[in-house]
Each structure stands twice: as C-alpha cells, then as structure tokens.
Amino acid sequence: MTNVAAILNRDSVGQSSSSLSIPIKNIHLPTNQPRKYFNAEKLAQLVTSVKEHGVLEPLLVRPLKNGEYELVAGERRLRAAKEAGLTEVPIIAKQLNNREAVHVALIENLQREDLNPIEETDAILDLLGLVLELNKEQVIALFYQAHHAKHRGQELGQNVLSQLDTVQQTMQEVGRFSIDSFRSSRLPLLKLPEDVLEVLRQGLLEYTKCQAIARVSDKKVRANLLNTAITEQLSLKDIKLEIQSLKAEDKQTPQNLLSQRCKDIGSRLQKSKVLDNSRNRSKIKKLWLSGN
C-alpha cells in the first residue's frame, strides 16, 4: 500500500511541488470525484468565510498541459471561492499518477469532519477497493469472510490473510475503525432501503432518524415520512411518534378489523369446545358456505 504522506513528500526524490495562486478557470474537476454531496448550509458558511478571509488552505492539484490543473483535494473550497466571486485561488501542485490522485483524494475526504456515515462508508470501501484492486462487492465479502472464519474457527488462505493485513493498515491510515468495528457499525448501513440510503448519502437526515424510518415497510408511506421529516425538520422523537401513529392507523383499516374479528371468533370457538360436536361443526360449515 502506498502511504499518502510518502506520496505528498516525494520532492526529495525528484518530484516537483509548488505553491502559488492560479486562475480558478484553469482548475478542472476529475471525472471520478469521491465527494458527491455538499451540505448547503455549511457551504454557505464557508462562502461567507472566504469572502472575509479568502481561501486559507491551498487546494491540492496536479498539473495537466498548457497551464491547466486537475483538482485532487479541496472541492468545497473551490466551490466556495467561485460563489464568493474570487478569480484566483492558492494551490499546491503535485506530480501524481491517476491511482495516487484518487488515493490522496479519498484520504483527504475521510479526514474531514463533515462526512455523513454513508459518505464515509463509501469512501473507505472505494479506498480499500483501490489498494486491494477489488470491486466494492468483493471488499464487502472480505469483511464477512474474516468475521465468519473467526467465529467458526476456520483457517484463511495466505492470499486472504495478506488482503486483511492491507485492510488493517489502511484502517490505521484512516484512523477511525478496526476491521470488526467497520463491519458491525458501517456495512449494515448499505442494507437500508434505497430511498432512505439516498437521503442519508445527501446528508438530509441523521443516521438515527433514517434508521427509524427504514423500519416502515410500505414504500409510499416511507417516502411521505422521509419528506415530512426533512421539510419539517422532525426530531427523532417526533419521527417515532409518527411511526406509532401510522401503525395505529394501519390496525384500524376495515380489512384488518375484519381479519382480527375472524381470529377472535375462531379463538372463542376453540375455547368453548363447540367444534367438538359434529352437529355444531356441520351447522358452522353450512353457514360458512352460505356466506360464500
């Protein structure tokens, strides 16, 4: 695994680095940018700060051709600078290949405090996929393979053990999770319903709220509750009360009332032992058939 610190401090071995200000129009976004969602309120706060103080932390870029650059890290600062009306921004330029650029961008994003849990999970899986040269599904399977082997006392092959060692090193670089804690606290998020997952990805609701709403099985009802929770800024307590109310309403539908009534009648017949008498069974059968 290539260490990010080593990538960014290679000047001593002949790689070039520079710090200067360049026109914003000369900076281009990469085709595969790790960060996909930006909190509008926090971005507005950054714009205000940039208008007052400028961009205090240089953007990390890599040189292209003819004085053009590709952004590696700092898209929020770039967006804020554009909205603040700046024409130039400070940069640090590094010679990075495609793999290194993605690696650095993922680590930089993971070190930010405003990532929501899904963004964080996606970024870690992308990073692991990069260093292990596996797709997302294979990385996830590796976590569960390690978990099952540990609890069943099974031995893992040398290739898998080597991959898990790389995972552990990467987790240490990120500095937030162990293999077990990531599997237990983050991978379950990916099993949320897609509509809930999308809301969580965009940072529109906190995880605890999304987790509660995910328990609503009816898609239409769940979608309405998601929309209400976002637009009315419902608290977790409010959401739980809404869900309880929905369950109560669901139990009062004519179909459910009739179904419950039939169950009650059947239970009473069983308890009264009226069905033990063949004559009574015959009468009940005739009544049932006449009702159909």
C-alpha positions in Angstrom: 0.0 0.0 0.0 1.3 3.5 -0.9 1.3 5.8 2.1 -0.3 9.3 1.4 2.4 11.1 3.4 5.0 9.4 1.2 3.2 10.5 -1.9 3.0 14.1 -0.9 6.6 14.3 0.3 8.4 12.9 -2.7 10.1 16.2 -3.6 13.3 14.8 -2.2 13.4 12.1 -4.8 13.0 14.4 -7.8 9.2 15.0 -8.0 8.1 18.6 -8.3 5.9 20.6 -6.0 4.9 24.2 -6.0 2.8 26.7 -4.0 1.2 29.6 -5.9 -2.1 31.2 -6.9 -3.7 30.4 -10.2 -6.9 31.4 -12.0 -9.9 29.3 -11.0 -10.8 28.8 -14.7 -7.6 26.7 -15.0 -8.7 24.1 -12.5 -10.8 21.2 -13.7 -12.6 18.6 -11.7 -11.6 14.9 -12.1 -14.1 12.6 -13.9 -14.4 10.5 -10.7 -14.7 12.8 -7.8 -15.0 11.0 -4.4 -17.2 13.7 -2.8 -20.6 13.8 -4.3 -22.8 15.8 -1.9 -22.2 19.1 -0.1 -24.3 20.4 2.8 -25.8 23.7 1.5 -25.8 25.4 4.9 -22.1 24.5 5.6 -21.1 25.5 2.1 -22.8 28.9 2.6 -20.9 29.4 5.9 -17.6 28.7 4.0 -18.6 31.1 1.3 -19.0 33.8 4.0 -15.6 33.0 5.4 -13.9 33.1 2.0 -15.4 36.5 1.3 -14.0 37.8 4.5 -10.7 36.0 4.8 -10.0 34.4 1.4 -9.1 30.7 0.9 -6.8 30.0 3.8 -5.9 26.4 2.9 -4.4 25.8 -0.6 -6.1 23.4 -2.9 -4.2 20.3 -3.9 -3.9 19.9 -7.7 -1.9 18.0 -10.2 -0.5 19.6 -13.4 -2.1 18.9 -16.8 -1.0 20.6 -20.0 -0.7 24.2 -21.0 -1.0 25.7 -17.5 -4.1 23.6 -16.7 -4.6 21.7 -13.5 -6.8 18.9 -12.2 -8.2 19.1 -8.7 -7.1 16.4 -6.3 -8.5 17.7 -3.0 -10.4 20.8 -1.9 -13.6 20.9 -4.0 -15.6 22.6 -1.2 -13.0 25.4 -1.1 -13.1 25.6 -4.9 -16.9 25.9 -4.9 -16.9 28.5 -2.1 -14.3 30.5 -3.9 -16.4 30.6 -7.1 -19.5 31.6 -5.2 -17.6 34.3 -3.4 -16.5 35.8 -6.7 -12.8 35.0 -6.5 -10.9 34.7 -9.7 -7.7 33.1 -8.2 -7.1 30.5 -5.5 -3.9 29.3 -3.8 -2.8 25.8 -4.8 -0.1 23.2 -4.1 0.7 21.3 -7.3 2.0 17.7 -7.1 3.0 15.3 -9.8 0.6 12.4 -9.2 -0.5 9.5 -11.4 -4.2 8.5 -11.6 -4.0 6.0 -8.9 -2.2 8.3 -6.5 -4.6 11.1 -7.2 -7.6 9.0 -6.3 -5.8 7.6 -3.2 -5.0 11.1 -1.9 -8.5 12.5 -2.7 -10.1 9.6 -0.7 -7.9 10.0 2.3 -8.4 13.8 2.3 -12.1 13.4 2.2 -12.0 10.8 5.0 -10.1 13.3 7.2 -12.9 15.9 7.0 -15.3 16.1 9.9 -18.5 16.8 7.9 -18.8 13.5 6.2 -22.0 11.6 6.9 -21.8 7.9 7.7 -22.7 6.7 4.2 -20.2 9.0 2.5 -17.6 7.8 5.0 -18.5 4.1 4.3 -18.5 4.6 0.6 -15.1 6.4 0.7 -13.5 3.7 2.8 -14.8 0.9 0.5 -13.5 2.8 -2.5 -10.1 3.3 -0.9 -9.9 -0.4 0.0 -11.0 -1.3 -3.5 -8.2 0.8 -4.9 -5.4 -0.6 -2.7 -6.6 -4.2 -3.0 -7.6 -4.0 -6.7 -11.1 -5.4 -5.9 -14.6 -4.2 -6.6 -16.9 -3.0 -3.9 -18.8 -6.3 -3.5 -15.5 -8.2 -3.2 -14.3 -5.8 -0.5 -17.5 -6.3 1.5 -17.3 -10.0 1.1 -13.8 -10.0 2.5 -15.0 -8.4 5.8 -17.7 -11.1 6.2 -15.3 -13.8 5.3 -13.0 -12.7 8.0 -15.8 -12.5 10.5 -17.2 -16.0 9.7 -13.8 -17.6 9.8 -13.1 -16.0 13.2 -16.3 -17.2 14.8 -16.2 -20.7 13.2 -12.6 -21.3 13.9 -11.7 -21.7 10.2 -8.3 -21.0 8.7 -8.0 -18.5 6.0 -5.7 -18.8 2.9 -2.5 -16.8 2.7 -3.9 -14.5 0.0 -6.9 -13.6 2.1 -4.7 -13.0 5.2 -2.5 -10.8 3.1 -5.5 -8.8 2.0 -6.8 -8.4 5.5 -3.4 -7.2 6.6 -3.6 -4.5 3.9 -7.2 -3.6 5.1 -5.9 -3.2 8.7 -3.0 -0.9 7.5 -5.5 1.2 5.6 -7.8 1.4 8.5 -4.9 2.6 10.6 -4.2 5.3 8.0 -7.8 6.4 8.1 -7.6 6.3 11.9 -11.3 5.6 12.7 -12.1 1.9 12.5 -10.8 -1.6 13.0 -11.9 -4.4 10.7 -14.6 -5.6 13.2 -15.9 -2.2 14.1 -16.3 -1.2 10.4 -18.1 -4.4 9.6 -20.5 -4.1 12.5 -21.2 -0.4 12.5 -20.9 0.7 8.9 -21.6 -2.2 6.5 -25.2 -2.6 7.8 -25.9 0.9 6.6 -25.7 -0.4 3.0 -28.7 -2.7 3.7 -31.1 0.3 4.3 -33.9 0.8 1.7 -32.6 2.7 -1.3 -34.8 5.8 -0.7 -33.5 6.0 2.9 -30.0 5.4 1.8 -30.1 8.3 -0.7 -31.4 10.7 1.9 -28.6 9.6 4.2 -26.0 10.0 1.4 -27.1 13.6 0.8 -26.9 14.4 4.5 -30.5 15.4 4.6 -31.2 13.4 7.8 -29.1 11.9 10.6 -28.5 8.2 10.7 -30.6 7.6 13.7 -33.6 9.2 12.0 -33.1 7.3 8.8 -32.7 4.0 10.7 -36.1 4.6 12.4 -37.8 5.5 9.1 -36.3 2.4 7.4 -38.5 0.2 9.6 -41.6 1.5 7.7 -42.1 -1.3 5.1 -44.7 0.5 2.9 -42.6 2.4 0.2 -45.2 5.1 -0.3 -45.8 5.7 3.4 -42.0 5.7 4.0 -41.4 8.2 1.2 -44.0 10.6 2.7 -42.5 10.2 6.1 -39.0 10.9 4.7 -40.3 14.1 3.0 -42.1 15.3 6.2 -39.1 14.6 8.4 -36.8 16.7 6.0 -39.2 19.6 5.3 -40.5 19.9 8.9 -37.1 19.1 10.5 -38.7 16.5 12.7 -36.8 15.3 15.8 -36.1 11.6 16.3 -38.9 11.6 19.0 -41.3 13.2 16.5 -40.5 10.6 13.9 -41.0 7.7 16.3 -44.4 9.2 17.3 -45.4 9.5 13.6 -44.5 5.8 13.1 -46.5 4.8 16.1 -49.4 6.8 14.7 -49.1 5.1 11.3 -49.1 1.7 13.0 -52.3 2.5 14.9 -54.0 3.8 11.7 -52.9 0.6 9.9 -54.5 -1.6 12.6 -57.8 0.3 12.2 -58.4 -0.4 8.5 -61.6 -2.3 7.6 -59.6 -5.3 6.3 -57.6 -5.5 9.5 -60.6 -5.1 11.7 -62.4 -7.9 9.9 -59.4 -10.2 10.0 -58.9 -9.6 13.7 -62.7 -10.2 14.2 -62.4 -13.6 12.4 -59.4 -14.6 14.5 -61.3 -13.6 17.7 -64.3 -15.7 16.7 -62.1 -18.7 15.8 -60.3 -18.4 19.2 -63.6 -18.3 21.1 -64.9 -21.4 19.2 -61.8 -23.3 20.1 -62.0 -22.3 23.8 -65.7 -23.2 24.0 -65.1 -26.6 22.5 -68.2 -26.1 20.4 -66.4 -27.6 17.5 -66.0 -30.9 19.3 -69.7 -31.6 18.5 -70.1 -32.9 14.9 -73.6 -31.4 14.7 -72.3 -28.0 15.6 -69.4 -28.3 13.1 -72.0 -29.2 10.3 -74.1 -26.1 11.1 -71.0 -23.8 11.1 -69.9 -25.3 7.8 -73.3 -24.6 6.2 -73.2 -21.0 7.5 -69.7 -20.6 6.1 -70.7 -22.0 2.6 -73.8 -19.9 2.5 -71.7 -16.8 3.1 -69.6 -17.5 0.1 
